[in-house]
Amino acid sequence: NALEAGMSRLRRALSAADLPSEIIDLVDATRRSLDRLNDALSAEKRRAAEAAHALRTPVAVLAARLDALPPGPATDQLRADVVALSRTVRQVLASANADALQIDESLRVDLGAVASRVAAAMAPFAASRGVELDLELPPAPIIVAADPDALELALSNLVENAIVHGGAGVVDVTVGPGPEVRVRDRGPGLPPGAGRSLFQPFWRGADAVPGGAGLGLAIVERAQRAQGGEVLVDSPADGGAAFVLRFRER
């Protein structure tokens, strides 16, 4: 993230500088402080990942026990609450994983193959929300410089975000024609003036759908940045919202 990047730049500057002897002790103390801060950040991410991982089992147990309850409004509401809780736990774990991504610069991936896997995995969730996923693939493979796990993480969160916030209707997932994947919904569109705030962790618009944690788009941005790509946002003239994952070509 931005804090870690700034710390890294400062550490390199301190290491490379031709320093007067009078301030060497101060520089050494600053380096030690940076190292301690970096260790604390790493520990915080690790604890978040461990907590989210530990919560997955009890949440799954809750969902199974709800299935044994008689149907009714109270049961339906509880089931919706557990689904929202499960989604938040998955996103916290995905957020920690996105921060820890180690990308191999030599990796290449077929955008269409990953998009097909994500669409197949997300189809049941889309159907449960009354949403149709429409996948459009190019006539020939589009090979980009990307990590398949990071790409799948980013695209899955982008599709899930469109399903949750786009409302009933169609979510289009379009691969190409260039080195990009576009996800477009037909919902109410982007919050006015949101800008890049959309990608800040835990940021939620005033009219956001209940049950989210504001992590989905932050995960997308982190995963894209880790692999040298970018995520763009657009408001189509005929409504809805569109997000584009753009990559470096092979």
N, C-alpha and C positions, 0 to 999 in steps of 0.2 A: 504493500500500500504506500501512500504518499509519505507517511512518517518513516517507514523503513527505508524508502529510497533516499530520503533526505539524510538519514543517519549514515547510510552507506557512502553517500557523496562526501559527507563531512569527515568520515573515517579515512577515506582515500586522500582527501586534502591534507589532513593532519599527518598522514604517513609520508606523503610526497614532499611536503614543504621543507625548505632549507631553513631550519629554525635556529634562532639565537639561543645560546646556552642558558640565558636568563629565564626563558619561558619553557624549557624542556619539562620541568616538573609539572607545570600547569597543563601542558599538552598530554603528558602521561596520565594525569588525573582525569582529563577529559576523555581520553580513550577508554580508561577503565569504566567511567560513568556510562559511555555509549555501549560498552560490552554488557554491563549490568542491565541497561534498559532493553537491549536486544534480547538478552536471556529472559527478561520478564515478559516481553511481548510473545516470545516463542512459547513460554510456559502457559500464558493466557490462552493462546490458540489451542494448545494441546489439551488444556482443561475443557475448553468449549467442545472440542471434538469428542473427548472421552465422555462428557456429560450427555451429549446428544446420542452417542452410541449406546450408552447405558439405558437411556430412556426409551429406546426403540422397543425393547422387549416388554416392559410394562404397558406401553401404549398398545402393542399388539394383543396383549392379554385382555386389556379393556375392550378392545374391538370384538374379540371373540366372545367375551361374556355378554356384550350387548346383543349379539346375535341370538342368544338364548332367551332374551326377554320377549314378552308378548308385544306385538306391534301396537303402535299408538303414537300420539303427538309427542309425549314425553320421551319415548324411546327414540323417535326420529330426531328430536332435537339433540339428545345425548350423542347419537351416532354422528350427527353433523359436527358437534363439538370435538369428538374424538378424531374425526377426519381432519379437522383444522389443526388440532394438536399434532397429529402425525405429520402433517405437511410442514409445520414449523420445525419439528425435530429434524426432519430430513433436510430442510434448508440450512439449519445451523450446522449440521454435519457437512453438507456440501460447501458451505462458506469456509469452514476450516480447511477442507480439502483443496479448495480453490487457492487459498493463501499458500498452501504447501506444495503447489504444483512445481515439478521440476521438468522442464521441457527440453527434449532432445531436438536440437536445431536441424538435424538431418531427416527427421520424420516427414513423411508425405502421406496424404490421405485423400480418398475419393469423397467429395462432399455428398454426392448422391447416395452412396452406400450408408454413410452415417445418418443422413436425413431419413432414409428408409427405416433404419433401426429405431430411431427416435419416434417416428410417426407410428410404427407398429406398437411400440411400448406405451405410447400416450393415448392410443385410440380408445381403450376401455374407459380411461378417466374422462376423456372428451365426451364419450357417449353418455356417461353418468351425469354430465352437466348439460346434456342436450346440445352438444356442439359437434359439428362435422369437421373432421380434418381432411383437407384437400391437399395432396402432395403432388407437385409438378416437378418432374425430373428433366434434365437436359438430354438431348439425343446422344451425346457422347460424354464420357466421364470428365469431370473437372477435378484435376489433381492440384492440391494446394499444399503449402508448407504449414503444417499444423499437427498437433498432437491429437490422436483419435479420442482419448479419454477427455481431454480438455474441451474438444469440440462437442462431444456428446453431452458433457456437463452443461456447457453454455446453451446449446440448442434445446436441450430438455427443459431447462429453466425458462427459456424464452417462450417455448410452446405452452408450457404450463401456465405461465403468466398471461398469455393471450386467452387461454381457455377460461381462466378464473375471472379475468377482468373484462373480457370482450363480450360476455353475455352469450345467450343462445344464438346459434347461427353457424357461420362457417369461419374457420381459421385456415388461411392459405399458407402453406409452406412451399416456397419456390426456390429451387436451386438454379443458380446461374441467371443470365447467360455468362457472366464473368465469375471471378473467384469469390462468390458470396452466396449466402442463404438469407432469404427474406421471409419473415413471419408477419402476417397481417391479419388483424381481427376486424370485426364490424361493430365494435362496441361504441361507447360514448366518446372515445378519443382521449387524448392526453390532457392532464390537468393544466389549466392556463398558467403560463409562466414557469412550468416545471423545469425545463431545460435539463442540464446535467444533474440536477438534484435527484432525478429519477434513479440514478445509479449509486446514490449514497445509501449505505446500510441503514435499515430500519426507517427510511423515509417513506411516508405514505401520504397520498393526497387526501384532501378533506372528504371526498366522496368515494374513497377506496372501499372495495368489497370487504366486509368483515371476515376475519379468520386468517388473514395473512400477517406476515411479520416484517414485510418490507425488505426481504433479503434476495428475492429472485433476480432482479436486475443487477444488484450489486455483485452477485455471483457471476452473472454473464460478463460484466465488465472486467472483473478480475481474471477470469479464465481467458478472455480475449487478449488482455494486456500481457498475460504471462506467455502467450505464444506469438506475440508480435502482430496480432490482428487488431481490429477495432470493431466497435459496435456503434451503429448510427441509428437515429430515430427520426421518424417522419410522420406527418399528419396528412393522410390522403385527402384529396379535395372532396371525395364522396363519403367521408366519415371513417371512423375507426382509427387504429394506430398501426404503424408498421415499424418493425425493427430489423436491421440488416447486420448480419455478421459478415465482415469483410476480411479476406485473408490475402497473404502473399502468394502469388502464383508459383508453380513449380519452377 
